[in-house]
Amino acid sequence: MSSSPESQRPTALSTADSAPTTPINPNNEPKQLLGVYVKGIAMGAADIVPGVSGGTIALIAGIYERLINAISSIGPELWQVWRRQGGMQGIMAVWRHVDATFLLCLVAGIATSFITLAGGIKYLLDHQPLLIWSFFFGLVVATVFVLLTEVTRWTAARMGLFVVGMVAAVLISTAPIMPASPSLPYLFMSGAIAICAMILPGVSGSFILLLLGAYDTILEAVHTLNFSILLTVVAGMVTGLLLFTRMLKWLLARYYQATLALLTGFIAGSLVKIWPWKTAELGNVMPGDFPGGAQWATTIGLMIVGAALVLLISWWGRRGETAH
């Protein structure tokens, strides 16, 4: 039986809307789980930078669909999954249903990245912005080219979705930052909105937090381990994530190619935000107008490093998919 061109890609996403069944999980051998942990570290590092999306890393690393499938399987139906067998066997069935081993390793990697890299990345953003933006610019440019090759056939509709995604990302990236004195309810709402953006490749959850005026408060809470703020934000993120991923799962299962074109447009549009040559007063400027000069050797070198990293992650992700 031939499949529709919209859904041409091997995927673990379920298309059934009937009673829940426990999905068959991919290989969970220690080597594969270590790879998931490392990819989580890369996702966390990307999410720390306002303008770069951890969802982008997940997409090129070949774990995006598995991530969406796992998160979207969390819901009221878990009670039915548990009741079929009950007791410890029911708990294990729930664990398999949500692909919890995968999620645990991924979250551990993201948390490791936030704990160990947040301070260093914040320092580079404050003191060496040209260097870190050059690295991520090369990373995102390479990502766009990699994902463009994933779209098997460009139609007018898919090209239109690509343009819509790109325009939407540009508008978000150039929106004015909201002044805010974040309260806990506001931080809950900010977390819910930001996690929806964070899971979308090309739309930075960190930048959404920056637009909402909550980024500095949350980053400071990470440094100081302010658990009242951290738990509030996490609760908002969990709420937003559970609601949003079900829609993404449906789109990826039925319209993969069209959705990929839209997501690639998001990523391409985010290049406006991560343009390396920018100043606080003028915003993005041409390289020759940047104070201190374009620093071509350094900036191009870091872009090449970022692009090479994307190609390595993409190769690793494809290798992991063929291994299953």
Secondary structure in CASP SS format (residue, H / E / C, confidence):
PFRMAT SS
TARGET T0000
AUTHOR 0000-0000-0000
METHOD secondary structure of the structure
MODEL  1
M C 1.00
S C 1.00
S C 1.00
S C 1.00
P H 1.00
E H 1.00
S H 1.00
Q C 1.00
R C 1.00
P C 1.00
T C 1.00
A C 1.00
L C 1.00
S C 1.00
T C 1.00
A C 1.00
D C 1.00
S C 1.00
A C 1.00
P C 1.00
T C 1.00
T C 1.00
P C 1.00
I C 1.00
N C 1.00
P C 1.00
N C 1.00
N C 1.00
E C 1.00
P H 1.00
K H 1.00
Q H 1.00
L H 1.00
L H 1.00
G H 1.00
V H 1.00
Y H 1.00
V H 1.00
K H 1.00
G H 1.00
I H 1.00
A H 1.00
M H 1.00
G H 1.00
A H 1.00
A H 1.00
D H 1.00
I H 1.00
V C 1.00
P C 1.00
G C 1.00
V C 1.00
S C 1.00
G H 1.00
G H 1.00
T H 1.00
I H 1.00
A H 1.00
L H 1.00
I H 1.00
A C 1.00
G C 1.00
I C 1.00
Y H 1.00
E H 1.00
R H 1.00
L H 1.00
I H 1.00
N H 1.00
A H 1.00
I H 1.00
S H 1.00
S C 1.00
I C 1.00
G C 1.00
P C 1.00
E C 1.00
L H 1.00
W H 1.00
Q H 1.00
V H 1.00
W H 1.00
R H 1.00
R H 1.00
Q H 1.00
G C 1.00
G H 1.00
M H 1.00
Q H 1.00
G H 1.00
I H 1.00
M H 1.00
A H 1.00
V H 1.00
W H 1.00
R H 1.00
H H 1.00
V C 1.00
D C 1.00
A H 1.00
T H 1.00
F H 1.00
L H 1.00
L H 1.00
C H 1.00
L H 1.00
V H 1.00
A H 1.00
G H 1.00
I H 1.00
A H 1.00
T H 1.00
S H 1.00
F H 1.00
I H 1.00
T H 1.00
L H 1.00
A H 1.00
G H 1.00
G H 1.00
I H 1.00
K H 1.00
Y H 1.00
L H 1.00
L H 1.00
D H 1.00
H H 1.00
Q C 1.00
P H 1.00
L H 1.00
L H 1.00
I H 1.00
W H 1.00
S H 1.00
F H 1.00
F H 1.00
F H 1.00
G H 1.00
L H 1.00
V H 1.00
V H 1.00
A H 1.00
T H 1.00
V H 1.00
F H 1.00
V H 1.00
L H 1.00
L H 1.00
T C 1.00
E C 1.00
V C 1.00
T C 1.00
R C 1.00
W C 1.00
T C 1.00
A H 1.00
A H 1.00
R H 1.00
M H 1.00
G H 1.00
L H 1.00
F H 1.00
V H 1.00
V H 1.00
G H 1.00
M H 1.00
V H 1.00
A H 1.00
A H 1.00
V H 1.00
L H 1.00
I H 1.00
S H 1.00
T C 1.00
A C 1.00
P C 1.00
I C 1.00
M C 1.00
P C 1.00
A C 1.00
S C 1.00
P C 1.00
S C 1.00
L H 1.00
P H 1.00
Y H 1.00
L H 1.00
F H 1.00
M H 1.00
S H 1.00
G H 1.00
A H 1.00
I H 1.00
A H 1.00
I H 1.00
C H 1.00
A H 1.00
M H 1.00
I H 1.00
L C 1.00
P C 1.00
G C 1.00
V C 1.00
S C 1.00
G H 1.00
S H 1.00
F H 1.00
I H 1.00
L H 1.00
L H 1.00
L H 1.00
L C 1.00
G C 1.00
A C 1.00
Y H 1.00
D H 1.00
T H 1.00
I H 1.00
L H 1.00
E H 1.00
A H 1.00
V H 1.00
H H 1.00
T H 1.00
L C 1.00
N C 1.00
F H 1.00
S H 1.00
I H 1.00
L H 1.00
L H 1.00
T H 1.00
V H 1.00
V H 1.00
A H 1.00
G H 1.00
M H 1.00
V H 1.00
T H 1.00
G H 1.00
L H 1.00
L H 1.00
L H 1.00
F H 1.00
T H 1.00
R H 1.00
M H 1.00
L H 1.00
K H 1.00
W H 1.00
L H 1.00
L H 1.00
A H 1.00
R H 1.00
Y C 1.00
Y H 1.00
Q H 1.00
A H 1.00
T H 1.00
L H 1.00
A H 1.00
L H 1.00
L H 1.00
T H 1.00
G H 1.00
F H 1.00
I H 1.00
A H 1.00
G H 1.00
S H 1.00
L H 1.00
V H 1.00
K C 1.00
I C 1.00
W C 1.00
P C 1.00
W C 1.00
K E 1.00
T E 1.00
A C 1.00
E C 1.00
L C 1.00
G E 1.00
N E 1.00
V C 1.00
M C 1.00
P H 1.00
G H 1.00
D H 1.00
F C 1.00
P C 1.00
G C 1.00
G C 1.00
A C 1.00
Q C 1.00
W H 1.00
A H 1.00
T H 1.00
T H 1.00
I H 1.00
G H 1.00
L H 1.00
M H 1.00
I H 1.00
V H 1.00
G H 1.00
A H 1.00
A H 1.00
L H 1.00
V H 1.00
L H 1.00
L H 1.00
I H 1.00
S H 1.00
W H 1.00
W H 1.00
G H 1.00
R H 1.00
R H 1.00
G H 1.00
E H 1.00
T H 1.00
A H 1.00
H C 1.00
END
